[in-house]
Amino acid sequence: MSAQMPQMREDHFMLQFLFAPKYRIGRHVIFIMLWAIITFNQAFISYRDSQSVLGSRIYLVCLISCMASLMAMYFNYFYLAPKLLLRRRYMAYAIALCIIVLALPTLSVWSEYWVRNVLDLPHRISSYTHPLILVDNLSTSVVTAICFCGSSVVLLFGKWIQGNEDVSQMEREHVKSELNKLKGQIAPAFLSQTLRSASSLASSQPEKTSKILMQLGQLLRYQLYDCHQDRILLKSELQALSVMFELEQLSHPSFEYCLQIDGEVNNTFVSPMLFLSLAQCAIAGSRSMELLFRKRNETLLFTCRSDRKEICDSDALSSIRQRLEWQYPDRYTLQPSEGMIALSIDLS
């Protein structure tokens, strides 16, 4: 019966039916039909001794009784519950609900008294002011209150789901924002060094300068465009690594690197700039580097070796661990050691 609903899993049909906007008309129709069956049955029982006299007029009596109770039910659902219950005005809601549920059976008894008098029908109740009538009304009020509270519970449950979904969405947005912050970027020191090299070679070796700038532009395009995706092909990351190493060689001709691939990696998807971040930790101050990618079934093994003893500082390593924990929770192993970093990721 809810007017608004959060996103829910498609396989939870009952939740979908109770709260999804696309089922709004259907659930209202079913509710009205069930409520009409209950109220019509009560009216038929109340006038069972006079059905032959009433004839088709009994359906009008049943319809009026049903409409009165439906109006009270929807008044509770669309006004009392949202205005009082959801705003934590519990005492006011309880008082209003008690008045309604007590008034409905009393109204039903007095309407029966009026109908029987107007149509000159025999009264099935000897005294409408008898104490037992009050007891009967109280028992009916309890049943009515349960029905009213049931509709309020549905509303509360819907708001609870919506609140949880909003919180989950905020958490997802927060995690996504944090991941974007933690995604590796081209190190400012590397950019500065590359630009200085290009500037120093501009007059003496313009062709080499042009090559440096073109490759630097390719690396920056990779960072700006591909890194906005959650997953990219590993071969794109390998191409970016190759460009970075070539730029390092152009700036430092003595620098040597080896990039090896073992296994089928063409259809392997990984987090963007993950391995580039690890390689950047090792490239500063290194004279040689060796990178190995090995694919075994659904496991990707990455090894980075350098002639430096300490490849990655603690802050950079902590950021990489945090990123791995978010993107590959309980599916990775990162082992730094002297002159080497080893990373294993379960891609299944």
KEVEXKOL-976961 format. One line per 10 residues: their letters; for each residue x, y, z of N, C-alpha, C. Coordinates in pm, whole numbers, always signed. Example, Ala and Ser with C-alpha at 12.3 -4.5 7.8 and 13.67 -1.06 7.14 Angstrom:
2
AS	+1319,-569,+780,+1230,-450,+780,+1320,-330,+780 | +1285,-225,+708,+1367,-106,+714,+1290,+3,+787
END
This chain:
348
MSAQMPQMRE	+81,-120,+0,+0,+0,+0,+85,+126,+0 | +217,+111,+5,+302,+229,+14,+300,+308,-115 | +304,+441,-101,+303,+527,-219,+441,+537,-280 | +546,+524,-199,+682,+532,-249,+757,+409,-202 | +858,+373,-278,+929,+253,-240,+1072,+260,-286 | +1169,+212,-208,+1307,+206,-248,+1331,+92,-345 | +1447,+90,-398,+1485,-18,-486,+1504,-144,-404 | +1453,-256,-455,+1466,-383,-385,+1506,-489,-485 | +1555,-598,-433,+1595,-707,-519,+1474,-765,-589 | +1491,-796,-717,+1379,-842,-798,+1327,-978,-753
DHFMLQFLFA	+1410,-1060,-686,+1365,-1193,-649,+1278,-1192,-523 | +1268,-1081,-453,+1181,-1069,-337,+1045,-1021,-385 | +963,-1115,-436,+837,-1074,-497,+742,-1014,-396 | +737,-1071,-274,+643,-1020,-176,+676,-876,-139 | +805,-846,-120,+844,-707,-93,+812,-618,-212 | +838,-669,-331,+806,-593,-451,+656,-563,-457 | +575,-664,-429,+431,-645,-440,+379,-548,-334 | +435,-554,-213,+387,-468,-105,+430,-324,-121 | +547,-301,-185,+603,-166,-182,+636,-104,-318 | +659,-183,-420,+702,-126,-549,+590,-45,-612
PKYRIGRHVI	+621,+73,-667,+518,+157,-729,+440,+88,-841 | +504,-2,-915,+436,-63,-1029,+322,-155,-986 | +322,-199,-859,+214,-285,-809,+113,-207,-724 | +118,-75,-724,+34,+5,-635,-114,-22,-658 | -157,-16,-784,-299,-36,-814,-342,-177,-776 | -260,-275,-809,-295,-414,-781,-313,-441,-634 | -221,-391,-551,-234,-421,-408,-351,-345,-346 | -384,-225,-396,-501,-155,-344,-629,-228,-383 | -634,-277,-505,-753,-351,-550,-774,-477,-465 | -664,-551,-442,-674,-674,-361,-716,-640,-219
FIMLWAIITF	-658,-535,-162,-694,-496,-26,-842,-458,-17 | -891,-379,-111,-1032,-337,-108,-1124,-457,-124 | -1086,-550,-213,-1169,-670,-232,-1176,-753,-103 | -1061,-774,-37,-1061,-851,+87,-1140,-781,+197 | -1123,-650,+205,-1195,-574,+308,-1345,-576,+280 | -1382,-570,+151,-1524,-575,+115,-1585,-710,+152 | -1510,-817,+131,-1560,-950,+168,-1588,-957,+317 | -1495,-901,+398,-1511,-906,+544,-1633,-824,+587 | -1643,-700,+538,-1753,-613,+582,-1887,-660,+529 | -1890,-710,+404,-2016,-762,+350,-2063,-882,+431
NQAFISYRDS	-1968,-967,+470,-2005,-1084,+550,-2062,-1043,+685 | -2001,-942,+747,-2052,-893,+875,-2193,-835,+861 | -2214,-762,+752,-2348,-703,+730,-2452,-811,+705 | -2416,-911,+627,-2510,-1021,+601,-2547,-1093,+730 | -2449,-1110,+819,-2478,-1175,+947,-2570,-1088,+1032 | -2544,-955,+1030,-2626,-864,+1111,-2771,-861,+1065 | -2793,-878,+933,-2930,-868,+879,-2980,-1003,+826 | -2928,-1113,+880,-2968,-1243,+827,-3115,-1275,+854 | -3171,-1214,+959,-3311,-1238,+990,-3406,-1156,+902 | -3351,-1059,+827,-3437,-970,+748,-3395,-965,+602
QSVLGSRIYL	-3317,-1059,+556,-3269,-1055,+419,-3382,-1063,+317 | -3486,-1142,+349,-3597,-1155,+254,-3674,-1024,+240 | -3681,-948,+349,-3751,-820,+345,-3667,-713,+277 | -3540,-711,+309,-3450,-611,+251,-3432,-632,+101 | -3422,-756,+59,-3400,-783,-83,-3265,-730,-130 | -3266,-661,-244,-3141,-607,-300,-3089,-488,-221 | -3174,-431,-133,-3129,-316,-54,-3019,-353,+45 | -3008,-481,+74,-2903,-523,+167,-2764,-494,+112 | -2751,-497,-24,-2621,-467,-84,-2583,-320,-66 | -2685,-233,-67,-2658,-92,-42,-2612,-71,+102
VCLISCMASL	-2676,-142,+194,-2634,-133,+334,-2491,-183,+351 | -2461,-295,+284,-2324,-351,+292,-2222,-254,+232 | -2259,-191,+119,-2166,-99,+53,-2138,+22,+140 | -2242,+76,+204,-2221,+193,+292,-2131,+155,+409 | -2154,+39,+467,-2070,-7,+578,-1926,-25,+535 | -1907,-84,+416,-1771,-105,+364,-1701,+27,+336 | -1772,+122,+275,-1711,+251,+242,-1671,+327,+369 | -1754,+319,+472,-1722,+389,+597,-1595,+334,+660 | -1583,+202,+665,-1463,+143,+725,-1340,+166,+637 | -1357,+163,+505,-1244,+190,+415,-1194,+333,+428
MAMYFNYFYL	-1288,+426,+440,-1247,+566,+459,-1166,+582,+587 | -1208,+515,+692,-1133,+521,+818,-995,+457,+804 | -991,+344,+733,-864,+275,+713,-766,+361,+633 | -813,+419,+525,-724,+501,+442,-690,+634,+510 | -778,+684,+593,-747,+804,+671,-631,+776,+766 | -634,+658,+826,-522,+619,+913,-393,+603,+833 | -403,+541,+716,-282,+507,+640,-218,+631,+576 | -301,+717,+520,-246,+831,+444,-233,+959,+525 | -300,+965,+642,-290,+1089,+721,-235,+1065,+861 | -305,+981,+941,-263,+965,+1080,-123,+908,+1093
APKLLLRRRY	-98,+797,+1022,+34,+734,+1035,+147,+824,+986 | +136,+885,+866,+246,+973,+824,+261,+1099,+909 | +148,+1159,+951,+156,+1286,+1024,+190,+1267,+1172 | +151,+1156,+1229,+171,+1136,+1373,+272,+1025,+1403 | +245,+905,+1350,+330,+791,+1385,+472,+808,+1333 | +487,+844,+1206,+621,+857,+1150,+697,+976,+1206 | +625,+1070,+1264,+689,+1185,+1326,+706,+1166,+1477 | +684,+1044,+1522,+707,+1003,+1661,+614,+1073,+1760 | +497,+1108,+1715,+395,+1162,+1804,+304,+1046,+1844 | +362,+957,+1921,+297,+829,+1950,+169,+845,+2032
MAYAIALCII	+171,+933,+2130,+54,+950,+2215,-64,+1003,+2134 | -39,+1103,+2051,-146,+1159,+1969,-200,+1055,+1872 | -110,+974,+1818,-154,+870,+1724,-239,+765,+1796 | -196,+726,+1915,-270,+624,+1991,-409,+673,+2027 | -420,+800,+2067,-551,+857,+2102,-642,+862,+1980 | -588,+912,+1867,-668,+921,+1744,-713,+783,+1697 | -622,+685,+1707,-656,+550,+1663,-763,+489,+1753 | -753,+512,+1884,-853,+459,+1976,-991,+517,+1947 | -995,+647,+1919,-1123,+711,+1889,-1186,+649,+1765 | -1104,+626,+1662,-1158,+571,+1537,-1207,+428,+1556
VLALPTLSVW	-1124,+343,+1618,-1161,+202,+1629,-1277,+181,+1725 | -1296,+273,+1819,-1412,+264,+1907,-1537,+320,+1840 | -1516,+420,+1754,-1630,+482,+1688,-1690,+393,+1580 | -1604,+315,+1510,-1655,+234,+1399,-1759,+131,+1443 | -1733,+44,+1542,-1838,-52,+1583,-1961,+16,+1643 | -1939,+127,+1715,-2054,+201,+1769,-2140,+256,+1657 | -2073,+311,+1554,-2146,+362,+1438,-2220,+250,+1366 | -2159,+132,+1363,-2222,+18,+1298,-2350,-23,+1371 | -2345,-25,+1504,-2463,-62,+1583,-2575,+40,+1565 | -2540,+169,+1571,-2642,+272,+1558,-2696,+280,+1415
SEYWVRNVLD	-2614,+250,+1317,-2666,+248,+1179,-2764,+132,+1161 | -2735,+19,+1225,-2829,-93,+1218,-2962,-55,+1286 | -2950,+11,+1400,-3072,+57,+1470,-3153,+150,+1381 | -3085,+242,+1313,-3154,+339,+1226,-3218,+269,+1106 | -3144,+176,+1041,-3196,+105,+923,-3320,+24,+960 | -3315,-44,+1072,-3429,-127,+1111,-3552,-41,+1146 | -3525,+77,+1202,-3637,+165,+1233,-3698,+224,+1106 | -3610,+271,+1014,-3659,+334,+891,-3735,+234,+806 | -3684,+111,+795,-3747,+11,+710,-3848,-75,+785 | -3872,-40,+910,-3969,-112,+993,-3938,-261,+999
LPHRISSYTH	-3808,-288,+1030,-3764,-427,+1043,-3758,-464,+1190 | -3779,-591,+1222,-3768,-632,+1363,-3624,-620,+1411 | -3607,-581,+1534,-3474,-565,+1592,-3424,-698,+1646 | -3300,-732,+1609,-3242,-856,+1659,-3183,-837,+1798 | -3163,-709,+1838,-3108,-678,+1970,-3220,-617,+2053 | -3243,-673,+2168,-3353,-625,+2252,-3326,-486,+2308 | -3199,-460,+2343,-3164,-328,+2398,-3028,-286,+2344 | -3024,-173,+2274,-2899,-125,+2215,-2810,-56,+2319 | -2860,-39,+2437,-2779,+22,+2544,-2738,-81,+2649 | -2761,-208,+2620,-2725,-312,+2715,-2573,-318,+2731
PLILVDNLST	-2519,-344,+2851,-2372,-352,+2872,-2302,-453,+2782 | -2374,-561,+2745,-2312,-661,+2658,-2282,-604,+2519 | -2362,-504,+2478,-2335,-438,+2350,-2201,-367,+2357 | -2173,-303,+2470,-2043,-236,+2489,-1929,-336,+2484 | -1948,-452,+2550,-1844,-555,+2547,-1821,-604,+2405 | -1931,-624,+2331,-1920,-669,+2191,-1848,-565,+2106 | -1881,-438,+2131,-1814,-330,+2058,-1664,-326,+2089 | -1630,-349,+2214,-1488,-348,+2253,-1412,-461,+2184 | -1473,-579,+2179,-1405,-691,+2111,-1390,-663,+1962 | -1492,-603,+1901,-1482,-565,+1759,-1376,-458,+1739
SVVTAICFCG	-1367,-366,+1836,-1266,-259,+1827,-1125,-315,+1829 | -1106,-421,+1910,-973,-483,+1915,-935,-540,+1779 | -1028,-610,+1714,-1001,-666,+1582,-974,-554,+1481 | -1055,-447,+1489,-1036,-332,+1399,-900,-267,+1423 | -862,-254,+1550,-732,-193,+1582,-617,-275,+1525 | -631,-409,+1530,-526,-495,+1474,-513,-471,+1324 | -627,-457,+1255,-623,-430,+1111,-557,-295,+1083 | -593,-193,+1161,-534,-61,+1142,-383,-63,+1169 | -346,-130,+1277,-203,-138,+1310,-126,-216,+1204 | -192,-315,+1144,-126,-389,+1036,-90,-300,+919
SSVVLLFGKW	-182,-212,+880,-152,-120,+770,-42,-22,+810 | -42,+20,+938,+63,+112,+985,+199,+43,+986 | +200,-85,+1024,+326,-161,+1024,+382,-173,+883 | +293,-193,+785,+339,-199,+646,+404,-67,+608 | +342,+44,+647,+400,+176,+617,+535,+194,+686 | +542,+156,+813,+669,+169,+887,+777,+82,+825 | +740,-40,+788,+839,-131,+729,+890,-76,+596 | +798,-18,+518,+840,+43,+391,+937,+158,+412 | +907,+242,+513,+997,+354,+542,+1131,+304,+594 | +1127,+196,+670,+1252,+139,+722,+1339,+87,+607
IQGNEDVSQM	+1276,+16,+513,+1350,-34,+397,+1405,+83,+316 | +1323,+185,+298,+1367,+301,+221,+1485,+369,+290 | +1477,+381,+424,+1588,+442,+498,+1715,+360,+484 | +1703,+226,+495,+1820,+140,+479,+1879,+152,+339 | +1790,+160,+240,+1838,+172,+103,+1910,+305,+81 | +1857,+411,+142,+1923,+542,+131,+2061,+539,+196 | +2067,+475,+314,+2197,+465,+383,+2295,+381,+300 | +2245,+271,+243,+2332,+186,+160,+2381,+262,+38 | +2291,+343,-20,+2331,+421,-137,+2437,+523,-100 | +2420,+587,+16,+2521,+684,+63,+2654,+614,+89
EREHVKSELN	+2647,+494,+146,+2771,+420,+172,+2839,+382,+41 | +2757,+340,-58,+2816,+306,-189,+2882,+427,-252 | +2815,+544,-241,+2871,+666,-298,+2999,+705,-225 | +2998,+685,-92,+3118,+718,-14,+3234,+627,-52 | +3205,+497,-62,+3310,+402,-101,+3363,+434,-241 | +3269,+468,-332,+3311,+502,-467,+3398,+626,-468 | +3360,+725,-385,+3441,+846,-375,+3579,+817,-318 | +3581,+734,-213,+3710,+699,-154,+3796,+618,-250 | +3733,+530,-327,+3807,+451,-425,+3867,+541,-532 | +3789,+642,-574,+3842,+734,-674,+3963,+810,-621
KLKGQIAPAF	+3957,+840,-489,+4073,+907,-429,+4194,+813,-422 | +4164,+685,-393,+4274,+590,-376,+4327,+535,-508 | +4248,+550,-616,+4297,+502,-744,+4428,+574,-778 | +4522,+495,-820,+4653,+551,-847,+4648,+663,-949 | +4728,+762,-929,+4745,+870,-1025,+4891,+878,-1064 | +4914,+940,-1179,+5052,+957,-1220,+5122,+1044,-1116 | +5229,+994,-1061,+5299,+1064,-953,+5346,+1201,-999 | +5321,+1307,-921,+5368,+1441,-959,+5518,+1447,-984 | +5595,+1371,-906,+5740,+1372,-925,+5776,+1316,-1062 | +5704,+1209,-1104,+5730,+1150,-1235,+5693,+1248,-1346
LSQTLRSASS	+5579,+1316,-1332,+5537,+1414,-1432,+5637,+1529,-1441 | +5678,+1577,-1324,+5773,+1689,-1322,+5904,+1651,-1387 | +5951,+1530,-1356,+6077,+1484,-1413,+6067,+1468,-1565 | +5956,+1415,-1612,+5937,+1394,-1756,+5930,+1527,-1829 | +5858,+1624,-1771,+5846,+1755,-1835,+5981,+1828,-1837 | +6059,+1814,-1731,+6192,+1875,-1729,+6282,+1814,-1837 | +6272,+1682,-1853,+6350,+1615,-1957,+6310,+1665,-2095 | +6178,+1679,-2116,+6130,+1728,-2246,+6176,+1871,-2270 | +6173,+1952,-2165,+6215,+2092,-2179,+6364,+2103,-2211 | +6445,+2020,-2146,+6590,+2027,-2170,+6629,+1978,-2309
LASSQPEKTS	+6546,+1889,-2367,+6577,+1834,-2499,+6507,+1908,-2613 | +6428,+2010,-2579,+6346,+2077,-2680,+6429,+2139,-2791 | +6539,+2198,-2756,+6619,+2266,-2858,+6717,+2172,-2929 | +6775,+2079,-2855,+6876,+1991,-2915,+6816,+1868,-2983 | +6711,+1811,-2927,+6651,+1690,-2984,+6499,+1706,-2989 | +6450,+1786,-3082,+6304,+1811,-3087,+6221,+1685,-3114 | +6276,+1592,-3193,+6200,+1469,-3221,+6180,+1386,-3094 | +6286,+1379,-3013,+6276,+1305,-2888,+6179,+1374,-2792 | +6184,+1507,-2792,+6091,+1583,-2708,+5947,+1556,-2749 | +5923,+1555,-2880,+5789,+1528,-2931,+5741,+1389,-2890
KILMQLGQLL	+5831,+1291,-2895,+5796,+1155,-2856,+5761,+1149,-2707 | +5840,+1221,-2625,+5813,+1222,-2480,+5675,+1281,-2452 | +5645,+1393,-2518,+5517,+1459,-2493,+5399,+1375,-2543 | +5416,+1307,-2655,+5310,+1222,-2707,+5283,+1105,-2613 | +5390,+1043,-2564,+5370,+931,-2473,+5315,+977,-2338 | +5358,+1095,-2294,+5303,+1149,-2170,+5154,+1178,-2187 | +5115,+1231,-2302,+4974,+1255,-2329,+4895,+1126,-2331 | +4953,+1020,-2385,+4886,+889,-2387,+4864,+838,-2245 | +4963,+857,-2159,+4953,+813,-2021,+4847,+893,-1944 | +4843,+1023,-1972,+4744,+1107,-1904,+4602,+1077,-1953
RYQLYDCHQD	+4586,+1046,-2081,+4455,+1009,-2132,+4406,+880,-2066 | +4499,+789,-2046,+4463,+664,-1977,+4413,+693,-1836 | +4481,+785,-1767,+4441,+820,-1632,+4307,+892,-1629 | +4283,+981,-1725,+4162,+1063,-1724,+4038,+985,-1765 | +4050,+894,-1860,+3932,+830,-1918,+3913,+685,-1868 | +4014,+602,-1883,+3997,+461,-1847,+3979,+441,-1697 | +4037,+527,-1616,+4036,+505,-1472,+3902,+536,-1407 | +3807,+591,-1480,+3674,+614,-1425,+3592,+487,-1424 | +3637,+382,-1489,+3566,+255,-1492,+3608,+170,-1371 | +3517,+82,-1330,+3548,-8,-1218,+3649,-114,-1259
RILLKSELQA	+3637,-163,-1382,+3727,-266,-1432,+3768,-234,-1575 | +3892,-264,-1606,+3942,-246,-1742,+4018,-373,-1782 | +4043,-388,-1911,+4123,-501,-1957,+4267,-487,-1909 | +4323,-599,-1869,+4461,-598,-1820,+4558,-548,-1927 | +4527,-575,-2053,+4619,-532,-2159,+4627,-380,-2166 | +4521,-308,-2128,+4528,-162,-2123,+4623,-116,-2014 | +4619,-184,-1900,+4713,-152,-1792,+4856,-184,-1834 | +4875,-293,-1907,+5010,-329,-1954,+5062,-226,-2052 | +4975,-176,-2138,+5017,-72,-2232,+5060,+54,-2158 | +4984,+91,-2054,+5020,+209,-1976,+5153,+187,-1903
LSVMFELEQL	+5176,+68,-1853,+5304,+38,-1789,+5419,+50,-1887 | +5399,-1,-2007,+5504,+8,-2109,+5535,+153,-2143 | +5431,+236,-2156,+5453,+378,-2185,+5529,+444,-2072 | +5494,+413,-1948,+5563,+473,-1834,+5711,+435,-1831 | +5739,+308,-1860,+5879,+264,-1860,+5957,+326,-1976 | +5893,+342,-2089,+5959,+406,-2203,+5991,+552,-2173 | +5896,+620,-2105,+5923,+757,-2064,+6040,+765,-1966 | +6047,+669,-1875,+6157,+665,-1780,+6289,+642,-1852 | +6288,+558,-1954,+6409,+534,-2034,+6452,+658,-2111 | +6354,+733,-2163,+6388,+855,-2237,+6450,+959,-2145
SHPSFEYCLQ	+6404,+962,-2018,+6462,+1056,-1922,+6594,+1005,-1864 | +6601,+871,-1844,+6722,+809,-1790,+6760,+691,-1880 | +6841,+714,-1979,+6877,+607,-2074,+6935,+483,-2009 | +6993,+497,-1891,+7053,+380,-1826,+6948,+289,-1760 | +6824,+336,-1753,+6719,+257,-1689,+6683,+137,-1777 | +6668,+20,-1715,+6630,-102,-1787,+6508,-165,-1721 | +6426,-224,-1804,+6307,-290,-1749,+6275,-414,-1831 | +6200,-503,-1767,+6155,-626,-1834,+6010,-651,-1792 | +5923,-663,-1890,+5781,-686,-1865,+5743,-821,-1925 | +5713,-919,-1839,+5683,-1054,-1885,+5537,-1090,-1856
IDGEVNNTFV	+5481,-1168,-1948,+5342,-1214,-1934,+5340,-1364,-1953 | +5280,-1431,-1856,+5270,-1578,-1861,+5123,-1616,-1847 | +5066,-1668,-1953,+4924,-1706,-1949,+4839,-1616,-2037 | +4714,-1651,-2050,+4620,-1577,-2133,+4559,-1462,-2052 | +4590,-1341,-2093,+4542,-1224,-2018,+4456,-1131,-2105 | +4428,-1169,-2228,+4355,-1079,-2318,+4215,-1048,-2266 | +4150,-1145,-2201,+4014,-1124,-2152,+4008,-1108,-2000 | +4119,-1067,-1942,+4126,-1049,-1797,+4096,-904,-1761 | +4003,-884,-1668,+3967,-750,-1623,+4023,-726,-1483 | +4079,-607,-1463,+4138,-572,-1334,+4097,-429,-1299
SPMLFLSLAQ	+4127,-390,-1177,+4104,-253,-1134,+4205,-161,-1201 | +4163,-46,-1255,+4255,+41,-1329,+4362,+102,-1240 | +4480,+112,-1293,+4597,+176,-1232,+4643,+112,-1102 | +4598,-10,-1077,+4643,-80,-957,+4790,-118,-970 | +4824,-181,-1079,+4963,-224,-1099,+5053,-107,-1135 | +4994,-5,-1198,+5070,+116,-1228,+5113,+184,-1098 | +5024,+182,-998,+5058,+242,-868,+5171,+167,-801 | +5165,+33,-808,+5273,-47,-749,+5405,-24,-821 | +5398,-14,-954,+5521,+8,-1031,+5579,+146,-1005 | +5491,+245,-985,+5540,+381,-957,+5614,+388,-824
CAIAGSRSME	+5572,+303,-729,+5643,+300,-600,+5788,+257,-619 | +5810,+168,-715,+5943,+110,-732,+6030,+185,-832 | +5967,+261,-923,+6044,+317,-1033,+6133,+433,-989 | +6090,+509,-886,+6170,+623,-842,+6302,+575,-782 | +6411,+616,-842,+6544,+580,-793,+6593,+443,-835 | +6514,+371,-917,+6556,+238,-962,+6634,+248,-1092 | +6731,+160,-1106,+6807,+152,-1233,+6757,+37,-1319 | +6688,-57,-1255,+6632,-170,-1332,+6508,-223,-1260 | +6414,-271,-1341,+6291,-328,-1285,+6249,-447,-1369 | +6183,-540,-1301,+6131,-658,-1369,+5990,-685,-1319
LLFRKRNETL	+5897,-688,-1413,+5757,-712,-1379,+5712,-842,-1445 | +5641,-925,-1367,+5592,-1053,-1418,+5444,-1066,-1386 | +5365,-1093,-1491,+5222,-1121,-1475,+5199,-1267,-1513 | +5140,-1341,-1419,+5116,-1483,-1444,+4968,-1513,-1416 | +4899,-1569,-1514,+4757,-1603,-1499,+4744,-1755,-1486 | +4684,-1798,-1374,+4661,-1939,-1350,+4513,-1957,-1313 | +4438,-2014,-1406,+4293,-2028,-1388,+4232,-1890,-1361 | +4174,-1872,-1241,+4114,-1742,-1209,+4201,-1661,-1113 | +4327,-1696,-1103,+4419,-1625,-1014,+4524,-1551,-1095 | +4540,-1423,-1063,+4641,-1340,-1128,+4754,-1314,-1029
LFTCRSDRKE	+4875,-1350,-1070,+4993,-1331,-986,+5078,-1220,-1046 | +5116,-1124,-964,+5197,-1011,-1009,+5320,-1001,-920 | +5435,-988,-984,+5560,-974,-910,+5638,-856,-968 | +5682,-768,-879,+5762,-651,-919,+5894,-656,-843 | +6004,-662,-920,+6138,-664,-861,+6213,-537,-901 | +6294,-488,-809,+6372,-368,-835,+6508,-380,-767 | +6603,-299,-814,+6734,-300,-750,+6732,-218,-621 | +6620,-152,-593,+6605,-82,-465,+6568,-182,-357 | +6614,-158,-235,+6580,-247,-125,+6437,-223,-76 | +6400,-95,-58,+6264,-62,-14,+6186,-10,-133
ICDSDALSSI	+6100,-92,-186,+6027,-56,-307,+5916,+44,-279 | +5838,+21,-173,+5719,+102,-149,+5718,+152,-5 | +5693,+281,+15,+5688,+334,+151,+5557,+292,+218 | +5550,+310,+349,+5437,+259,+427,+5304,+328,+391 | +5307,+459,+363,+5183,+531,+331,+5124,+482,+199 | +5208,+471,+97,+5160,+424,-33,+5111,+280,-24 | +5182,+198,+53,+5142,+58,+69,+5009,+47,+143 | +4987,+134,+242,+4862,+134,+316,+4744,+170,+226 | +4762,+270,+139,+4656,+309,+45,+4623,+197,-51 | +4727,+129,-98,+4705,+18,-192,+4633,-96,-123
RQRLEWQYPD	+4669,-125,+3,+4600,-230,+78,+4453,-195,+98 | +4426,-70,+132,+4288,-29,+154,+4206,-41,+26 | +4266,-4,-84,+4197,-17,-213,+4172,-164,-247 | +4268,-248,-224,+4250,-391,-249,+4142,-451,-159 | +4136,-402,-35,+4037,-454,+59,+3896,-420,+14 | +3878,-304,-48,+3746,-265,-96,+3708,-335,-226 | +3806,-351,-314,+3775,-403,-446,+3792,-555,-457 | +3878,-612,-376,+3897,-757,-375,+3897,-808,-231 | +3788,-789,-156,+3788,-829,-14,+3808,-979,+2 | +3907,-1013,+85,+3938,-1153,+115,+3977,-1234,-9
RYTLQPSEGM	+4017,-1165,-115,+4053,-1236,-239,+4190,-1191,-292 | +4271,-1137,-203,+4403,-1092,-247,+4506,-1122,-140 | +4631,-1125,-183,+4745,-1139,-93,+4854,-1044,-141 | +4895,-952,-56,+5000,-855,-90,+5117,-878,+4 | +5233,-909,-56,+5350,-943,+24,+5470,-859,-20 | +5497,-748,+49,+5619,-671,+19,+5740,-732,+90 | +5852,-727,+25,+5976,-775,+85,+6090,-692,+28 | +6211,-723,+67,+6326,-644,+22,+6346,-660,-129 | +6330,-549,-199,+6351,-549,-343,+6239,-612,-423 | +6123,-642,-360,+6017,-711,-435,+5881,-687,-371
IALSIDLS	+5781,-684,-458,+5640,-682,-415,+5569,-793,-490 | +5496,-877,-417,+5420,-986,-480,+5272,-967,-446 | +5189,-974,-549,+5045,-957,-533,+4972,-1071,-602 | +4880,-1134,-529,+4797,-1241,-585,+4650,-1202,-569 | +4574,-1209,-678,+4433,-1170,-678,+4348,-1284,-734 | +4244,-1318,-660,+4146,-1414,-709,+4041,-1338,-789 | +4036,-1357,-919,+3947,-1283,-1008,+3813,-1349,-1028 | +3788,-1462,-964,+3661,-1533,-987,+3545,-1454,-928
END
